[in-house]
Amino acid sequence: MRTTTLEEYMAEATRRFGPDRMKWKFVCPCCHHVASAEDYKKAGAPEGAVGFSCVGRWAGAKRGAFDNGPGPCDYAGGGLIGLNPVEIQGHERYFEFAEVPA
């Protein structure tokens, strides 16, 4: 787990994906499915779910959070087992950003 400030987290996202927040991409710590903020919106997820719970909770999870197989899964960031790897000071813990292809 790493700890960062909200400002540092937002700056990192902007550097990786640009200023359009809908293009920012996150990796689920359980199934490793990559989803953009736009994917969450299309799935009908609430804004607070972006980068906090797997998009599969709204997009029709293909598996349980701790089952084998491809994602997305039904992982809930606020559940009993918190796996979100980025702690934002003064806020919740969130997903890591997806890698940007070279």
URSUL-V657182 format. One record per pair of residues at least 12 apart in sequence whose C-alpha atoms are under 10 Angstrom apart, sorted by the first residue. I is the first residue (numbers start at 1). GAP is how many residues later the second one is. D is the distance in whole Angstrom. If there is no record, write none. Layout:
BEGIN
i: {I:I}
gap: {GAP:GAP}
d: {D:D}
END
This chain:
BEGIN
i: {1:1:1:1:1:1:1:2:2:2:2:2:2:2:3:3:3:3:3:3:4:4:4:4:4:4:5:5:5:5:5:5:6:6:6:6:6:7:7:8:9:9:9:9:9:9:10:12:13:13:13:13:13:16:16:16:16:16:17:17:17:17:20:21:21:21:22:22:22:22:22:22:22:23:23:23:23:23:24:24:24:24:24:24:24:24:25:25:25:25:25:25:25:25:25:25:25:26:26:26:26:26:26:26:26:26:26:26:26:27:27:27:27:27:27:27:27:27:27:27:27:28:28:28:28:28:28:28:28:28:28:28:28:28:28:28:28:28:28:28:28:28:28:29:29:29:29:29:29:29:29:29:29:29:29:29:30:30:30:30:30:30:30:30:30:30:30:30:30:30:30:31:31:31:31:31:31:31:31:31:31:31:31:31:31:31:32:32:32:32:32:32:33:33:33:33:33:33:33:33:34:34:34:34:34:34:34:34:35:35:35:35:35:35:35:35:36:36:36:36:36:37:37:37:37:38:39:39:39:39:40:40:40:40:40:40:40:41:41:41:42:42:42:43:43:43:43:43:43:44:44:44:45:45:45:46:49:49:49:49:50:50:51:51:51:51:51:51:51:52:52:52:52:52:52:52:52:52:52:52:52:53:53:53:53:53:53:53:53:53:53:53:54:54:54:54:54:54:54:54:55:55:55:55:55:55:56:56:56:56:56:56:57:57:57:57:57:58:58:58:59:59:59:60:60:60:61:61:61:62:63:77:77:77:77:78:78:78:82:83:84}
gap: {82:83:84:85:86:92:95:82:83:84:85:86:91:94:82:83:84:85:86:90:82:83:84:85:86:89:81:82:83:84:85:86:81:82:83:84:85:81:82:80:77:78:79:85:87:88:14:85:12:13:83:84:85:81:82:83:84:85:80:81:82:83:17:15:16:17:14:15:16:17:18:19:28:12:13:14:15:16:12:13:14:15:26:27:73:74:12:13:14:25:26:70:71:72:73:74:75:24:25:26:27:28:29:68:69:70:71:72:73:24:25:26:27:28:57:67:68:69:70:71:72:23:24:25:26:27:28:37:43:44:45:46:47:48:49:55:56:57:66:67:68:69:70:23:24:25:36:46:48:53:54:55:56:65:66:67:23:24:34:35:36:37:38:41:42:43:44:45:46:53:54:23:25:32:33:34:35:36:37:38:39:40:41:42:43:44:22:38:39:40:41:66:21:22:23:37:38:39:40:65:17:20:21:37:38:63:64:65:15:16:19:20:21:37:62:63:14:15:19:61:62:12:13:14:18:12:16:17:19:20:13:14:15:16:17:18:19:14:17:18:13:16:17:12:13:14:15:16:17:13:14:15:12:13:14:12:27:28:29:45:44:45:26:33:42:43:44:45:46:23:24:25:26:31:32:34:40:41:42:43:44:20:21:22:23:24:25:26:30:31:41:42:17:18:19:20:21:22:23:41:16:17:18:19:20:21:15:16:17:18:19:20:15:16:17:18:19:14:15:16:13:14:15:12:13:14:12:13:14:12:12:15:16:17:18:14:15:16:12:12:12}
d: {9:8:4:6:7:9:10:10:6:5:6:9:10:9:9:6:5:6:7:9:7:6:5:6:10:10:10:8:5:5:8:9:9:6:7:8:8:9:10:9:9:10:8:10:10:9:10:9:8:10:10:7:10:9:9:8:7:10:10:10:10:8:10:9:7:8:6:5:5:8:9:9:10:9:6:6:6:9:5:6:8:10:10:9:8:8:6:9:9:9:8:9:9:6:5:8:9:8:6:9:10:9:10:9:6:6:4:5:9:8:10:10:8:10:10:10:6:6:6:5:9:8:8:7:6:8:10:10:9:8:8:10:8:10:9:9:8:10:9:6:8:9:9:10:9:8:9:9:9:10:6:6:7:10:7:8:10:8:9:6:7:9:10:9:9:8:9:7:10:8:9:8:10:9:9:7:8:9:8:8:7:5:6:6:9:8:9:8:7:8:9:9:8:9:9:8:5:5:8:9:10:9:9:9:8:9:6:9:9:8:8:7:9:9:10:8:8:9:9:10:9:9:6:8:9:9:7:10:10:9:10:9:6:9:10:8:8:9:9:10:10:9:8:7:8:9:5:5:9:10:6:8:8:6:8:9:9:8:10:10:9:9:9:9:9:6:5:8:8:9:7:5:8:10:7:10:8:7:5:6:10:9:8:6:5:5:8:9:10:9:8:8:9:7:6:6:5:7:8:9:9:7:8:8:8:9:7:5:5:5:8:10:8:7:5:7:8:10:10:8:8:9:9:8:8:8:5:5:9:8:9:9:8:8:9:9:9:10:10:9:8}
END
